[in-house]
Amino acid sequence: MRAAQLLKPGLVVSHRAAARLWQIETLATGPPDCLEFTDPALRARQGLADVRIHRIPLPESDTVKWAGLRVTRVPRTLADLLRSGPMDDAVVAVESALTYRRVDGRRRPPVTTPAAVSLALQAPLLGSARARDWLRIVDLRTGSPAETVARLRMLDAGLLPETQAEVRTPDGRRRYLDFLFRPEGLAVEVEGYAYHGTRDAHRRDIARFNQILQCPEVRSLLRFSAEDVFHRVEWVVGEVERTLAALRR
């Protein structure tokens, strides 16, 4: 990023490159090493390897200095992602930025607010109307990129589960489920890449799911990995639909 700005001083780090600096999760669509910049002067040509330059208006108020780099502020970064798409990547980024997340091994608090993102989308730029529609489907109860993608694909299929649904174990303790189809009693959990980590975590995991299955609200439980969601989400949605149909009989 520094080298690109030295070669083309007018460029501003933006889009997914800015999201990385702000510790905002994305789906990392596109070439993994491609850096994204915005040219406020609307004059720069590509000309740099592994660099994508967006030529769109960018007021100085939407930029900030970050460790010597010129970077788009968080609300503008999210607005740019919402305008440019794709939808899954943009919604993942917004939900990540607006909630507590564990990024790079550390718990990171929210880095902006819904009101700030909405305000950033008021600029009359290409894609703003669609971006505002995508902002409306953001769910701040979603806890990870995999959960976001699973929810969006279920939404596409007409499935509307509760997210982070509260249930109670027989002894009165609260448990929160990634997704719950409460009328049918179907709980759906999406586990991250390093979900267990240790033997103790694995044991706690087993105990938790045993407790969930004892909750009066839960008749059946489906568990999927993040890999399932990212690489065969059609199968995931199909399993949910088949289980719901069986529970309704």
C-alpha positions as CSV (number, residue, x, y, z in Angstrom):
1,M,0.0,0.0,0.0
2,R,2.8,2.4,0.9
3,A,4.6,1.7,-2.3
4,A,1.5,2.3,-4.4
5,Q,0.9,5.7,-2.7
6,L,4.5,6.7,-3.2
7,L,4.2,6.0,-6.9
8,K,0.8,7.6,-7.1
9,P,0.5,10.1,-4.2
10,G,-3.1,11.0,-4.8
11,L,-4.4,7.5,-4.2
12,V,-6.4,6.6,-1.1
13,V,-6.6,3.1,0.4
14,S,-10.2,2.0,0.1
15,H,-12.7,-0.9,-0.3
16,R,-11.3,-4.3,0.9
17,A,-7.8,-3.0,1.4
18,A,-9.2,-0.3,3.9
19,A,-11.4,-3.0,5.5
20,R,-8.3,-5.0,6.3
21,L,-6.7,-2.0,8.0
22,W,-9.8,-1.4,10.1
23,Q,-10.0,-5.2,11.0
24,I,-13.3,-5.6,9.2
25,E,-14.0,-9.1,8.0
26,T,-14.8,-9.7,4.4
27,L,-15.1,-12.8,2.2
28,A,-11.9,-11.8,0.4
29,T,-13.5,-12.2,-3.0
30,G,-11.3,-11.5,-6.0
31,P,-7.5,-12.0,-6.2
32,P,-6.1,-12.3,-2.7
33,D,-3.2,-9.9,-3.2
34,C,-5.1,-7.2,-5.1
35,L,-5.0,-3.9,-3.3
36,E,-7.8,-1.4,-3.8
37,F,-7.5,2.4,-3.9
38,T,-9.7,5.3,-4.8
39,D,-8.5,8.2,-7.0
40,P,-10.3,11.4,-5.8
41,A,-8.9,13.3,-8.8
42,L,-10.5,10.8,-11.2
43,R,-7.3,10.8,-13.4
44,A,-5.2,7.8,-12.3
45,R,-5.0,4.8,-14.7
46,Q,-4.4,1.2,-13.5
47,G,-0.7,0.9,-14.4
48,L,0.3,-0.9,-11.2
49,A,0.4,-4.7,-10.8
50,D,-2.1,-6.2,-8.3
51,V,-3.7,-2.8,-7.8
52,R,-7.3,-1.8,-8.6
53,I,-8.1,1.9,-8.8
54,H,-11.6,3.1,-8.4
55,R,-12.2,6.5,-10.0
56,I,-15.1,7.9,-7.9
57,P,-15.5,11.2,-6.0
58,L,-14.0,11.2,-2.5
59,P,-14.2,14.3,-0.3
60,E,-11.3,14.9,2.1
61,S,-13.7,14.5,5.0
62,D,-14.1,10.8,4.1
63,T,-10.4,10.1,4.5
64,V,-8.0,9.9,7.4
65,K,-4.3,9.3,8.0
66,W,-3.5,5.7,9.3
67,A,0.1,4.9,10.1
68,G,1.2,7.3,7.3
69,L,-1.3,6.0,4.8
70,R,-4.3,7.9,3.4
71,V,-7.3,5.6,4.1
72,T,-11.1,6.0,3.7
73,R,-12.9,6.3,7.0
74,V,-14.8,3.3,8.2
75,P,-18.3,4.5,7.2
76,R,-17.1,5.4,3.7
77,T,-15.2,2.1,3.4
78,L,-18.5,0.2,4.1
79,A,-20.5,2.5,1.8
80,D,-18.0,1.8,-1.0
81,L,-18.3,-2.0,-0.4
82,L,-22.1,-1.8,-0.4
83,R,-22.1,0.2,-3.6
84,S,-19.6,-2.0,-5.5
85,G,-20.8,-5.4,-4.2
86,P,-21.0,-8.4,-4.3
87,M,-23.9,-8.4,-1.8
88,D,-22.5,-11.3,0.4
89,D,-19.1,-9.6,0.8
90,A,-20.7,-6.2,1.5
91,V,-23.2,-7.5,4.1
92,V,-20.4,-9.6,5.8
93,A,-18.3,-6.5,6.1
94,V,-21.1,-4.3,7.5
95,E,-22.2,-6.9,10.1
96,S,-18.6,-7.3,11.1
97,A,-17.9,-3.6,11.5
98,L,-21.1,-3.0,13.5
99,T,-20.6,-5.8,16.1
100,Y,-18.0,-7.2,18.5
101,R,-15.8,-9.7,16.6
102,R,-12.7,-11.8,17.2
103,V,-10.2,-10.7,14.5
104,D,-6.6,-11.8,14.4
105,G,-7.0,-13.5,17.8
106,R,-8.3,-10.4,19.6
107,R,-11.8,-9.3,20.5
108,R,-12.5,-6.1,18.5
109,P,-15.4,-3.7,19.5
110,P,-17.7,-2.2,16.8
111,V,-15.8,0.3,14.7
112,T,-18.7,2.4,13.5
113,T,-22.5,2.8,13.9
114,P,-25.5,2.1,11.6
115,A,-26.3,5.8,11.5
116,A,-22.8,6.6,10.2
117,V,-23.0,4.0,7.4
118,S,-26.5,5.3,6.4
119,L,-25.2,8.8,6.3
120,A,-22.3,7.8,4.1
121,L,-24.7,6.3,1.6
122,Q,-26.5,9.6,1.1
123,A,-23.9,10.7,-1.4
124,P,-25.5,10.5,-4.9
125,L,-23.0,8.0,-6.3
126,L,-23.6,5.0,-8.6
127,G,-25.0,2.0,-6.7
128,S,-26.3,4.0,-3.7
129,A,-29.9,2.9,-4.1
130,R,-29.1,-0.8,-4.2
131,A,-26.6,-0.3,-1.4
132,R,-29.4,1.1,0.9
133,D,-31.5,-1.9,0.1
134,W,-28.6,-4.2,1.1
135,L,-28.1,-2.2,4.3
136,R,-31.7,-3.0,5.3
137,I,-31.0,-6.7,5.4
138,V,-28.0,-6.4,7.8
139,D,-28.6,-8.3,11.1
140,L,-26.5,-7.2,14.0
141,R,-27.2,-10.4,15.8
142,T,-25.1,-12.4,13.3
143,G,-21.8,-13.5,14.8
144,S,-19.5,-14.5,12.0
145,P,-19.1,-14.3,8.2
146,A,-20.2,-17.9,7.9
147,E,-23.4,-17.1,9.8
148,T,-24.1,-14.2,7.6
149,V,-23.7,-16.3,4.4
150,A,-25.9,-19.0,5.8
151,R,-28.6,-16.5,6.8
152,L,-28.6,-14.8,3.4
153,R,-28.9,-18.2,1.5
154,M,-31.7,-19.2,3.8
155,L,-33.4,-15.9,3.1
156,D,-33.0,-16.6,-0.6
157,A,-34.9,-19.8,0.0
158,G,-37.7,-18.1,1.9
159,L,-36.5,-19.4,5.3
160,L,-36.7,-16.8,8.1
161,P,-35.2,-18.2,11.3
162,E,-34.6,-16.2,14.5
163,T,-31.0,-15.2,14.8
164,Q,-29.1,-15.6,18.2
165,A,-32.4,-16.9,19.6
166,E,-32.6,-17.3,23.3
167,V,-33.7,-20.6,24.8
168,R,-33.6,-21.9,28.4
169,T,-32.3,-25.2,29.6
170,P,-34.4,-27.3,32.1
171,D,-32.4,-25.7,35.0
172,G,-33.2,-22.2,33.8
173,R,-29.9,-21.3,32.2
174,R,-29.9,-19.2,29.0
175,R,-28.5,-20.4,25.8
176,Y,-28.3,-18.6,22.5
177,L,-28.6,-20.4,19.1
178,D,-27.2,-19.1,15.8
179,F,-30.6,-19.8,14.2
180,L,-33.9,-21.2,15.5
181,F,-37.1,-22.1,13.6
182,R,-39.2,-21.8,16.7
183,P,-42.5,-23.2,15.5
184,E,-40.8,-26.4,14.3
185,G,-38.3,-26.5,17.1
186,L,-35.3,-26.7,14.7
187,A,-32.0,-25.2,15.9
188,V,-29.1,-24.6,13.4
189,E,-25.6,-23.9,14.5
190,V,-22.6,-22.8,12.4
191,E,-19.2,-23.6,13.8
192,G,-16.1,-21.6,12.9
193,Y,-12.8,-23.0,11.5
194,A,-11.1,-23.2,15.0
195,Y,-14.3,-23.8,17.0
196,H,-12.9,-26.4,19.5
197,G,-9.3,-25.4,19.8
198,T,-8.6,-27.5,22.9
199,R,-9.9,-30.6,24.6
200,D,-11.5,-28.5,27.3
201,A,-13.3,-26.4,24.7
202,H,-14.4,-29.6,22.9
203,R,-15.9,-30.9,26.2
204,R,-17.7,-27.6,26.8
205,D,-19.0,-27.8,23.3
206,I,-20.4,-31.3,23.8
207,A,-22.0,-30.3,27.1
208,R,-23.5,-27.2,25.5
209,F,-25.2,-29.1,22.7
210,N,-26.5,-31.7,25.1
211,Q,-28.1,-28.9,27.1
212,I,-29.5,-27.3,24.0
213,L,-31.2,-30.6,23.0
214,Q,-32.9,-30.6,26.5
215,C,-34.5,-27.2,25.9
216,P,-38.2,-27.4,25.5
217,E,-38.1,-25.2,22.4
218,V,-35.7,-27.5,20.6
219,R,-36.8,-30.7,18.9
220,S,-33.9,-31.1,16.5
221,L,-30.4,-29.7,16.0
222,L,-28.4,-29.3,12.8
223,R,-24.7,-28.4,13.0
224,F,-22.6,-27.2,10.1
225,S,-19.0,-26.1,9.7
226,A,-17.9,-22.8,8.1
227,E,-16.5,-24.9,5.3
228,D,-19.9,-26.4,4.6
229,V,-21.4,-22.9,4.4
230,F,-18.7,-21.4,2.2
231,H,-18.3,-24.4,-0.2
232,R,-21.6,-26.3,-0.3
233,V,-24.2,-23.9,1.0
234,E,-26.9,-25.4,-1.3
235,W,-26.6,-28.7,0.6
236,V,-26.8,-26.8,3.9
237,V,-30.0,-25.1,2.9
238,G,-31.4,-28.4,1.6
239,E,-30.7,-30.1,4.9
240,V,-32.5,-27.4,6.7
241,E,-35.5,-27.6,4.4
242,R,-35.6,-31.4,4.6
243,T,-35.5,-31.3,8.4
244,L,-38.2,-28.7,8.6
245,A,-40.4,-30.7,6.4
246,A,-39.9,-33.8,8.6
247,L,-40.7,-31.9,11.7
248,R,-43.9,-30.5,10.2
249,R,-45.4,-33.9,9.5
